[in-house]
Amino acid sequence: MFGFGKKEIEITLEKFNFSIGETVRGKIFLKLKKPTRAKALKVGLIGERLTKNTRIQGTNVSSQQKKEYVFNFEMPLDGEKEYSQGEYNFEIKIPTNLSQTLPGGLAGDVLKTIQTLAGNQSNVYWYIIAKLDIPMGIDVSNKIQINIA
């Protein structure tokens, strides 16, 4: 981040825009500075809802942000061993029941209008995550944003 060095886990994807039911295909490149013992290398799909509430009282404006997971799926790519470098292919099928977390059409537009008028904004952001689970240490991880419509 900010150019202070290379990421130790990089994620590449075939594309970034997906529909419900499609499969996300990509690769994880592991580039550790030194060999590290880990429980597992995992990849996943997460959906984070970010809700921002804005209140205006006279000349005072206050804002609060709340983040919650609406979807969290992880799967192991490799098990417990010593990791240093490697390339791992993965596929994650986007579940068909995600439409429950994605308000769309006229109902979605009406809901967004009501939320905006009430001072609330809510958006769901989707990410592919990669994580090296290091016991009693700081996990090495990275995430990349995707679009699901």
C-alpha positions in Angstrom: 0.0 0.0 0.0 1.2 3.5 -0.8 4.3 2.2 -2.6 6.2 1.1 0.5 6.9 -2.4 -0.9 5.4 -5.2 -2.8 2.4 -7.1 -1.5 3.2 -10.5 -0.2 0.0 -11.9 -1.7 -1.2 -10.7 -5.0 -4.6 -11.6 -6.6 -5.3 -11.5 -10.3 -8.7 -12.1 -11.9 -9.9 -12.8 -15.4 -12.4 -9.9 -15.1 -14.0 -7.7 -12.4 -17.7 -7.5 -13.4 -19.9 -10.5 -12.6 -23.5 -11.6 -12.5 -25.1 -13.8 -9.9 -24.4 -17.4 -10.7 -21.1 -16.7 -12.5 -17.8 -18.2 -11.5 -14.9 -15.9 -10.4 -11.6 -17.3 -11.8 -8.2 -16.1 -10.8 -4.8 -16.7 -9.3 -3.1 -16.0 -6.1 0.6 -15.3 -6.1 2.4 -15.8 -2.8 5.8 -14.0 -2.5 7.0 -14.1 1.1 10.3 -12.5 2.1 11.1 -15.6 4.2 9.6 -19.1 4.6 6.7 -19.0 7.0 4.8 -21.8 8.7 1.1 -21.4 8.3 -2.2 -23.3 9.0 -3.6 -22.7 5.6 -3.8 -20.5 2.5 -7.4 -19.4 1.9 -9.4 -17.6 -0.7 -12.9 -16.1 -0.3 -15.7 -13.9 -1.4 -17.1 -11.3 1.0 -19.8 -8.7 0.8 -19.6 -5.7 3.1 -22.5 -3.4 3.7 -21.3 0.1 4.5 -24.1 2.3 6.0 -23.5 6.0 6.6 -26.0 7.9 8.8 -25.9 11.7 8.6 -27.9 13.8 11.1 -28.4 17.5 10.7 -29.6 19.6 13.7 -29.4 23.3 13.2 -25.9 24.0 12.2 -24.5 20.7 13.6 -23.8 17.9 11.2 -22.8 14.5 12.5 -22.0 11.3 10.6 -21.6 7.7 11.7 -20.4 4.7 9.6 -21.3 1.1 10.2 -19.8 -1.9 8.4 -21.3 -5.3 8.4 -20.8 -8.5 6.5 -23.8 -9.6 4.4 -21.9 -12.5 2.9 -18.7 -14.3 4.0 -17.3 -17.4 2.3 -13.8 -18.8 2.6 -12.2 -22.0 1.3 -8.7 -23.4 1.7 -6.4 -23.6 -1.3 -3.6 -25.4 0.6 -3.1 -26.8 4.1 -0.7 -26.6 7.0 2.9 -26.3 5.8 5.8 -23.9 5.3 5.1 -21.3 2.7 7.5 -19.1 0.8 6.4 -18.6 -2.9 3.8 -20.1 -5.1 1.0 -19.7 -7.6 -2.5 -21.0 -6.8 -5.5 -21.1 -9.2 -9.0 -20.7 -7.7 -12.6 -20.7 -8.8 -15.5 -19.3 -6.7 -19.1 -19.6 -7.9 -21.2 -16.6 -7.0 -24.3 -18.1 -5.2 -27.7 -17.5 -6.9 -29.3 -16.5 -3.6 -27.2 -13.3 -3.4 -30.1 -11.4 -5.0 -31.5 -11.1 -1.4 -28.6 -8.8 -0.5 -28.8 -6.8 -3.8 -31.9 -4.6 -3.9 -32.6 -4.0 -7.6 -35.2 -2.7 -9.9 -38.0 -0.3 -8.9 -38.0 -1.6 -5.3 -34.3 -1.0 -4.9 -34.6 2.5 -6.3 -37.4 3.3 -3.9 -35.5 1.9 -1.0 -32.4 4.0 -1.9 -34.5 7.2 -2.2 -36.1 6.6 1.2 -32.7 5.9 2.8 -31.2 9.1 1.2 -34.1 11.3 2.4 -33.7 9.9 5.9 -30.0 10.7 5.9 -28.9 7.1 5.4 -26.8 5.7 2.6 -26.1 2.0 2.3 -24.0 0.2 -0.3 -22.7 -3.4 -0.5 -19.1 -3.8 -1.7 -17.8 -7.2 -2.9 -14.3 -8.4 -2.5 -12.2 -11.5 -3.3 -9.9 -12.0 -0.4 -6.7 -14.1 0.0 -5.3 -14.9 3.4 -2.3 -16.9 4.7 -3.4 -18.0 8.2 -0.3 -17.7 10.4 -0.8 -19.1 14.0 0.3 -16.7 16.7 1.4 -14.2 14.1 0.0 -11.5 11.8 -1.9 -13.1 8.9 -0.7 -12.1 5.4 -3.7 -11.0 3.4 -5.0 -8.9 0.4 -8.3 -8.2 -1.1 -9.5 -6.9 -4.5 -12.9 -5.3 -5.2 -15.3 -6.8 -7.8 -18.7 -5.8 -9.0 -21.7 -8.1 -8.8 -25.0 -7.1 -10.5 
